[in-house]
């Protein structure tokens, strides 16, 4: 008698199969295009800001003036002056002169400053101004010499003479004593005149003649040949007409 196995008591044979739900993959969350662009843009902005900040930190400041060729101009301010200045009541000009405790004794009049050199060879320097009345610098110089130094003999004309940085005229003259022999007692006179706005500024210096040499004067040959000529230049250059800019 054949006995059949009781298949009802055995579990259903499924091999290695698993429930269908075991094969369902987890859902993938997709990032929207707008959000992705926003993230990328924010990152780029951060990188760009960092780069700009770093470049600014290591870049030297740009020069205010690009030079050359546009080198600008120096700051304009009242210049520092170590000497006092004389200005007449008219206000037509001003000029610097040696202050106290110098080798000069200064006196003043309505036209200008008179300076007497109290050291070395001595001499006098007059710095003054007056209306030109249509005359040239040369005419004024010749009239002044003829009036104040009638015995003077013309020595030479000063080339490119300037008074207060204004082109003018200058000459040097000699005065010989009536009974002098050689250079004994010889004096030298220098006159310089500049004109602007028909107003003349004049410098007149006179003193004993002494030839410049390696032991006297500037150390170089010069036609001036009197001590006061070594010092008068800065006062002649200090002349200013009314309305001139500071310098």
C-alpha positions as CSV (number, residue, x, y, z in Angstrom):
1,X,0.0,0.0,0.0
2,X,1.5,3.1,-1.1
3,X,1.4,6.0,1.3
4,X,1.5,9.5,-0.2
5,X,3.2,12.3,1.7
6,X,1.0,14.7,3.4
7,X,1.8,17.8,1.4
8,X,-0.6,19.9,3.2
9,X,1.6,19.9,6.3
10,X,4.6,21.2,4.4
11,X,5.2,24.8,3.8
12,X,5.0,26.1,0.3
13,X,8.4,25.9,-1.4
14,X,9.5,29.3,-2.6
15,X,13.2,28.8,-3.0
16,X,15.1,32.1,-2.4
17,X,12.3,34.3,-3.3
18,X,11.3,37.2,-1.0
19,X,8.3,39.2,-0.7
20,X,7.7,41.7,-3.6
21,X,8.0,44.6,-1.2
22,X,11.6,43.7,-0.5
23,X,12.7,44.9,-4.0
24,X,11.2,48.5,-3.7
25,X,14.2,51.0,-3.8
26,X,14.1,54.1,-1.6
27,X,12.7,57.2,-3.3
28,X,15.4,59.6,-4.6
29,X,14.8,63.3,-3.7
30,X,15.6,65.4,-6.8
31,X,16.9,69.0,-6.3
32,X,15.1,71.5,-8.4
33,X,16.9,73.5,-11.0
34,X,16.2,76.8,-9.3
35,X,17.6,75.6,-6.0
36,X,20.7,74.2,-7.7
37,X,21.4,77.5,-9.5
38,X,20.9,79.4,-6.2
39,X,23.4,77.2,-4.4
40,X,26.0,77.5,-7.2
41,X,25.5,81.2,-7.5
42,X,25.9,81.7,-3.7
43,X,29.2,79.8,-3.8
44,X,30.5,81.7,-6.7
45,X,29.6,85.0,-5.0
46,X,31.5,83.9,-1.8
47,X,34.6,83.0,-3.9
48,X,34.4,86.2,-5.9
49,X,34.1,88.4,-2.7
50,X,37.1,86.6,-1.1
51,X,39.2,87.2,-4.3
52,X,38.3,90.9,-4.4
53,X,39.1,91.4,-0.7
54,X,42.4,89.6,-1.1
55,X,43.3,91.7,-4.2
56,X,42.4,94.9,-2.4
57,X,44.6,93.9,0.5
58,X,47.7,93.2,-1.5
59,X,47.3,96.0,-4.1
60,X,49.2,99.2,-3.3
61,X,47.0,102.4,-3.2
62,X,46.8,104.2,-6.5
63,X,48.8,107.4,-6.7
64,X,46.8,110.6,-6.6
65,X,48.8,112.1,-9.4
66,X,50.1,110.0,-12.3
67,X,53.6,111.4,-13.0
68,X,55.0,111.9,-15.6
69,X,53.8,113.7,-17.6
70,X,51.0,115.1,-15.4
71,X,53.1,115.7,-12.3
72,X,50.8,118.3,-10.8
73,X,52.1,121.3,-8.8
74,X,53.5,121.8,-5.4
75,X,51.2,122.8,-2.6
76,X,50.7,126.5,-2.4
77,X,51.2,128.1,1.0
78,X,52.9,131.1,2.5
79,X,56.6,130.5,2.3
80,X,58.7,130.4,5.4
81,X,60.8,133.5,5.7
82,X,63.7,134.1,8.1
83,X,64.0,137.8,7.3
84,X,61.5,140.6,8.0
85,X,59.9,142.5,5.1
86,X,59.5,146.1,4.4
87,X,56.3,147.3,2.7
88,X,55.7,151.1,2.1
89,X,52.5,152.8,3.1
90,X,51.4,152.7,-0.6
91,X,51.6,148.9,-0.6
92,X,53.2,148.9,-4.1
93,X,55.9,146.4,-3.3
94,X,57.7,144.6,-0.5
95,X,61.3,143.5,0.1
96,X,63.1,141.4,2.6
97,X,66.0,142.9,4.6
98,X,68.4,141.6,7.3
99,X,66.9,141.5,10.8
100,X,68.4,142.4,14.1
101,X,71.6,140.8,15.3
102,X,73.1,140.8,11.8
103,X,76.0,142.6,10.3
104,X,73.7,145.3,8.9
105,X,72.2,148.4,10.4
106,X,68.8,149.1,8.7
107,X,67.0,152.4,8.4
108,X,63.8,153.2,6.5
109,X,62.2,156.0,4.6
110,X,59.0,156.3,2.5
111,X,60.6,154.6,-0.5
112,X,62.5,151.7,1.0
113,X,65.3,150.3,3.1
114,X,68.9,151.5,3.6
115,X,71.4,149.0,4.8
116,X,74.9,149.8,6.1
117,X,77.3,146.8,6.3
118,X,79.1,147.0,9.6
119,X,81.6,144.2,9.0
120,X,84.4,143.4,6.6
121,X,84.9,145.9,3.8
122,X,81.7,147.7,4.7
123,X,79.4,149.3,2.1
124,X,75.8,150.4,1.6
125,X,72.8,148.7,0.0
126,X,69.6,150.6,-0.8
127,X,66.4,148.7,-1.7
128,X,63.5,150.8,-2.9
129,X,60.8,151.5,-5.4
130,X,59.2,154.3,-7.3
131,X,56.9,155.0,-10.3
132,X,58.6,154.3,-13.6
133,X,56.6,157.0,-15.5
134,X,57.1,155.2,-18.8
135,X,60.8,154.9,-18.5
136,X,62.9,151.8,-19.2
137,X,65.0,150.1,-16.6
138,X,68.1,151.3,-18.3
139,X,67.0,154.9,-18.3
140,X,66.2,154.8,-14.6
141,X,69.6,153.3,-13.8
142,X,71.5,155.8,-15.8
143,X,69.6,158.8,-14.3
144,X,70.2,157.4,-10.8
145,X,74.0,157.0,-11.4
146,X,74.2,160.5,-12.9
147,X,72.5,162.0,-9.9
148,X,74.0,160.1,-7.0
149,X,77.4,159.1,-8.5
150,X,78.3,161.8,-11.1
151,X,82.0,160.8,-11.1
152,X,81.3,157.1,-11.8
153,X,82.9,155.4,-14.8
154,X,80.9,152.6,-16.6
155,X,82.6,149.2,-16.1
156,X,80.2,146.6,-17.6
157,X,76.5,145.7,-18.1
158,X,75.2,142.9,-16.0
159,X,73.9,140.2,-18.4
160,X,70.4,138.9,-17.9
161,X,69.8,141.1,-14.9
162,X,66.7,140.4,-12.9
163,X,65.0,142.1,-10.0
164,X,62.3,140.2,-8.2
165,X,62.6,137.6,-11.0
166,X,61.6,140.2,-13.5
167,X,64.0,140.8,-16.4
168,X,65.4,144.3,-16.1
169,X,68.7,146.1,-16.4
170,X,71.9,146.3,-14.3
171,X,75.3,147.8,-14.6
172,X,78.5,148.1,-12.6
173,X,80.5,151.3,-12.3
174,X,83.8,152.4,-10.8
175,X,84.6,155.6,-8.8
176,X,88.3,156.6,-8.7
177,X,89.5,159.2,-6.3
178,X,90.8,162.4,-7.9
179,X,94.3,161.9,-6.6
180,X,94.3,158.1,-6.4
181,X,97.1,155.9,-7.8
182,X,96.2,152.5,-9.1
183,X,93.3,150.9,-7.2
184,X,93.9,152.8,-4.0
185,X,90.6,154.3,-2.8
186,X,88.6,152.8,-5.7
187,X,85.0,152.2,-5.1
188,X,82.4,150.1,-7.0
189,X,78.8,150.8,-7.6
190,X,76.1,148.3,-8.8
191,X,72.6,149.3,-9.9
192,X,69.8,146.9,-10.8
193,X,66.3,148.0,-12.0
194,X,63.2,145.9,-12.8
195,X,59.8,147.3,-13.9
196,X,56.3,145.8,-13.7
197,X,53.0,147.7,-14.1
198,X,55.0,150.9,-14.6
199,X,56.5,150.6,-11.2
200,X,60.3,150.3,-10.8
201,X,62.0,148.3,-8.1
202,X,65.7,149.3,-7.6
203,X,68.7,148.0,-5.8
204,X,71.9,150.1,-5.5
205,X,75.0,148.8,-3.8
206,X,78.3,150.6,-3.2
207,X,81.5,149.6,-1.5
208,X,85.3,149.4,-1.7
209,X,86.7,147.6,-4.7
210,X,88.5,144.4,-4.0
211,X,89.4,141.9,-6.7
212,X,87.9,138.4,-6.1
213,X,90.5,135.7,-5.8
214,X,90.8,132.2,-4.3
215,X,91.3,133.9,-0.9
216,X,88.5,136.5,-1.3
217,X,84.9,136.4,-2.6
218,X,83.2,133.3,-3.8
219,X,86.4,131.5,-4.7
220,X,85.7,131.9,-8.4
221,X,86.5,134.7,-10.8
222,X,83.9,137.4,-10.8
223,X,83.4,140.8,-12.3
224,X,81.7,142.1,-9.1
225,X,84.8,142.6,-7.1
226,X,83.3,144.1,-3.9
227,X,82.2,142.3,-0.8
228,X,78.6,143.5,-0.6
229,X,77.9,141.9,-4.0
230,X,78.3,138.5,-2.3
231,X,75.2,139.1,-0.1
232,X,72.9,141.3,-2.0
233,X,71.4,138.7,-4.4
234,X,68.9,137.2,-1.9
235,X,67.5,140.7,-1.2
236,X,67.2,141.6,-4.8
237,X,65.4,138.4,-5.5
238,X,63.0,139.0,-2.6
239,X,61.5,142.0,-4.2
240,X,57.7,141.6,-4.9
241,X,55.3,143.9,-6.7
242,X,51.8,144.4,-5.4
243,X,49.7,141.3,-6.3
244,X,52.7,138.9,-6.9
245,X,52.0,135.4,-5.7
246,X,53.9,134.1,-2.6
247,X,57.3,132.6,-3.3
